[in-house]
Amino acid sequence: MVNASSSLNAEEYKSRASRIVTVFTDCDGVLTDGGVYYDSKGEAMLRFHRRDGMGVERLRSQGIEVAIITREASAIVEQRAAKLQIRLFSGVRDKRAAFPSILKEMNTQPDACAYVGDDVNDLELLSHVLSAGGLTAAPSDAATEVRQCVHLVTETGGGHGAFREFCEWILHLRGASI
């Protein structure tokens, strides 16, 4: 659902969506439900939603790239990014500080980006993307502070298709058909 605290009108949302060339996402809490399964040897499994993978494909079909920016460094996330054929920026402790170099590496501008995050470590980057003219989102189960500062709060929680919802919203705003 579009955040009631957002001051943008429908035309402004469409304008921002039309400029998007890259959608960035956090991993834990957005592409996963935030849970981690451990065994006696350490991290064993993360759960991803296949609909989010289709969201990546649908964005790609419209010429939009996808990249993960995550604090964690995980072989599991590396495998998921490789399967989806998307860029991965892992081990990023300060996402806002790293963002200019990530944008340079991806040859894109801040106003041509969208970002979806779920926790307080995403707030600075969400605020930056928002003020730069991009689009922002959070899963329905994101931290309260995050839900309050984004354009879109998805109906589903992280790891349950929230990323796909954000993708579909962007595509809808751009007038893309199914």
Secondary structure, DSSP 8 states (H G I E B T S, - for coil): -B-TT----HHHHHHHHHH--EEEE-STTTTS-S--EEETTEEEE----HHHHHHHHHHHHTT-EEEEE-S---HHHHHHHHHHT-EEE-S-S-HHHHHHHHHHHHT--GGGEEEE--SGGGHHHHHHHHHHT-EEEE-TTS-HHHHTTSSEE-SS-TTTTHHHHHHHHHHHHHT---
